[in-house]
Amino acid sequence: MKLDYRRRSVRVGLPIITALLLLLLWELAAILDYIPTRFAASPTQIISQLADMVFSSGVWQSIGATLYAWGQALLIGISIGTTVGILAGSSRYMAAFFGPIIEFLKPIPSIAMIPLVILTMGSGKQSEVFLAGYAAVFQMVMAGISAVRMVDPLARDTASAYSIGFWSRLRYLIIPSMLPQLMTGIRITSNTALIFCITAELIVGMEGLGNSIGKAGAAGNMPVMYAYIVVVGIVGVSLNSLLLAVQRRLLSWHESYRNEAH
């Protein structure tokens, strides 16, 4: 029997079955002591710990603290990065102005700036937001530049030849052409911002999921540490699913979604 991946039941069911099989193999390896539980907690230990954490305020406070920084970093990345990217992609003069700055700063990872940021901004949430926002900006700059290139030059010239107004061109040509690339960029930027928020919390000790992982690891409490790692994964998948739903809603007219089987 051939599986049709276009069917929703297959797209949803196949990853779930794969995940359950991997968890079963992991549990068997832990029972047979192929994976010592003092280094890697078993799935049953992690699930049990997750069940306890759901009813405690600590995990929800950690999630809230991380999402607070993530949301600000994502907003900074979208607002600044998209603007710079569109300007740099639309004008040769702007590309010449922003190009050297982008190329100089792009290879510098946010993590390498942690000592400087702590010295100048302290170890509070503002430092975490800056580090994650810095990484998010460059993701959206690249997405903005790519989005500008998605506008068909022939369609743009045709619109100008027929004296179609700027707002009509913006609504019916420019935004629809750029939106798919921008939405993909936002999803990638969301993941980047979350990763850098967790990393900053883990290294610097700011309140959030990363800090909770670090504390559990330092205490040698492997089930709690792995439970928090699973929570990070759940948060990441949930945010990506939410943005993907928004993307599908906004791009329901696009052929890649219009022809999608439900």
Backbone hydrogen bonds, N-H to C=O, Kabsch-Sander energy under -0.5 kcal/mol:
donor,donor_aa,acceptor,acceptor_aa,energy
5,Y,3,L,-0.8
7,R,4,D,-1.9
11,R,7,R,-2.3
12,V,8,R,-2.5
13,G,9,S,-2.4
14,L,10,V,-2.2
16,I,12,V,-1.2
17,I,13,G,-2.6
18,T,14,L,-2.3
19,A,15,P,-2.5
20,L,16,I,-2.4
21,L,17,I,-2.2
22,L,18,T,-2.2
23,L,19,A,-2.3
24,L,20,L,-2.2
25,L,21,L,-2.3
26,W,22,L,-2.4
27,E,23,L,-2.5
28,L,24,L,-2.3
29,A,25,L,-2.3
30,A,26,W,-2.0
31,I,27,E,-2.4
32,L,28,L,-2.4
33,D,30,A,-0.8
34,Y,29,A,-2.5
35,I,29,A,-1.5
39,F,36,P,-1.8
40,A,36,P,-2.1
46,I,42,S,-2.3
47,I,43,P,-2.9
48,S,44,T,-2.3
49,Q,45,Q,-2.2
50,L,46,I,-2.6
51,A,47,I,-2.3
52,D,48,S,-1.5
53,M,49,Q,-2.2
54,V,50,L,-1.9
55,F,51,A,-0.6
55,F,52,D,-0.7
56,S,53,M,-1.8
60,W,56,S,-0.7
61,Q,57,S,-2.3
62,S,58,G,-2.1
63,I,59,V,-2.5
64,G,60,W,-2.5
65,A,61,Q,-2.4
66,T,62,S,-2.2
67,L,63,I,-2.8
68,Y,64,G,-2.1
69,A,65,A,-1.6
70,W,66,T,-2.7
71,G,67,L,-2.8
72,Q,68,Y,-1.5
73,A,69,A,-2.5
74,L,70,W,-2.8
75,L,71,G,-2.2
76,I,72,Q,-2.4
77,G,73,A,-2.6
78,I,74,L,-2.7
79,S,75,L,-2.5
80,I,76,I,-2.3
81,G,76,I,-0.7
81,G,77,G,-1.2
82,T,77,G,-0.6
82,T,78,I,-1.3
83,T,79,S,-1.1
84,V,80,I,-2.5
85,G,81,G,-2.7
86,I,82,T,-2.7
87,L,83,T,-2.3
88,A,84,V,-2.9
89,G,85,G,-2.0
90,S,86,I,-1.5
91,S,87,L,-1.6
95,A,91,S,-2.4
96,A,92,R,-2.2
97,F,93,Y,-1.7
98,F,94,M,-3.2
99,G,95,A,-2.3
101,I,97,F,-0.5
102,I,98,F,-2.9
103,E,99,G,-2.8
104,F,100,P,-1.8
105,L,101,I,-2.4
106,K,102,I,-2.7
108,I,105,L,-1.3
112,A,109,P,-0.6
113,M,109,P,-0.5
113,M,110,S,-1.6
114,I,111,I,-1.6
117,V,113,M,-2.8
118,I,114,I,-2.7
119,L,115,P,-2.0
120,T,116,L,-2.0
121,M,117,V,-3.6
122,G,117,V,-0.6
122,G,118,I,-1.5
127,S,124,G,-1.0
128,E,124,G,-1.1
129,V,125,K,-2.7
130,F,126,Q,-2.1
131,L,127,S,-2.5
132,A,128,E,-2.5
133,G,129,V,-2.9
134,Y,130,F,-2.6
135,A,131,L,-1.6
136,A,132,A,-2.3
137,V,133,G,-2.4
138,F,134,Y,-1.2
139,Q,135,A,-1.3
140,M,136,A,-2.1
141,V,137,V,-2.1
142,M,138,F,-1.8
143,A,139,Q,-1.8
144,G,140,M,-2.8
145,I,141,V,-2.3
146,S,142,M,-2.3
147,A,143,A,-2.3
148,V,144,G,-1.9
149,R,145,I,-1.3
150,M,146,S,-0.5
150,M,147,A,-1.1
151,V,148,V,-1.4
152,D,150,M,-0.5
156,R,152,D,-2.3
157,D,153,P,-2.6
158,T,154,L,-2.4
159,A,155,A,-2.3
160,S,156,R,-1.8
161,A,157,D,-2.4
162,Y,158,T,-1.8
163,S,160,S,-1.5
164,I,159,A,-2.6
169,R,165,G,-2.4
170,L,166,F,-2.7
171,R,167,W,-2.3
172,Y,168,S,-2.9
173,L,169,R,-2.0
174,I,169,R,-2.7
175,I,170,L,-2.5
177,S,173,L,-1.6
178,M,174,I,-2.1
179,L,175,I,-2.6
182,L,178,M,-2.2
183,M,179,L,-2.8
184,T,180,P,-1.9
185,G,181,Q,-2.2
186,I,182,L,-2.3
187,R,183,M,-1.9
188,I,184,T,-2.1
189,T,185,G,-2.7
190,S,186,I,-2.4
191,N,187,R,-1.7
192,T,188,I,-2.2
193,A,189,T,-2.9
194,L,190,S,-2.2
195,I,191,N,-2.4
196,F,192,T,-2.3
197,C,193,A,-2.0
198,I,194,L,-2.5
199,T,195,I,-2.5
200,A,196,F,-2.5
201,E,197,C,-2.3
202,L,198,I,-2.2
203,I,199,T,-2.6
204,V,200,A,-2.7
205,G,200,A,-0.6
205,G,201,E,-1.2
209,L,62,S,-0.7
212,S,208,G,-1.8
213,I,209,L,-2.3
214,G,210,G,-2.2
215,K,211,N,-2.5
216,A,212,S,-2.1
217,G,213,I,-2.3
218,A,214,G,-2.4
219,A,215,K,-1.8
220,G,217,G,-1.0
221,N,216,A,-2.3
222,M,220,G,-1.3
225,M,221,N,-2.3
226,Y,222,M,-2.9
227,A,223,P,-2.0
228,Y,224,V,-2.3
229,I,225,M,-1.8
230,V,226,Y,-2.3
231,V,227,A,-2.1
232,V,228,Y,-2.2
233,G,229,I,-2.0
234,I,230,V,-2.6
235,V,231,V,-2.7
236,G,232,V,-2.6
237,V,233,G,-2.6
238,S,234,I,-2.5
239,L,235,V,-2.5
240,N,236,G,-2.2
241,S,237,V,-2.6
242,L,238,S,-2.3
243,L,239,L,-2.4
244,L,240,N,-2.4
245,A,241,S,-2.2
246,V,242,L,-2.1
247,Q,243,L,-2.5
248,R,244,L,-2.5
249,R,245,A,-2.0
250,L,246,V,-2.7
251,L,247,Q,-2.2
252,S,249,R,-1.0
254,H,251,L,-1.6
257,Y,254,H,-1.4
258,R,254,H,-3.2
259,N,255,E,-1.6
260,E,257,Y,-1.1
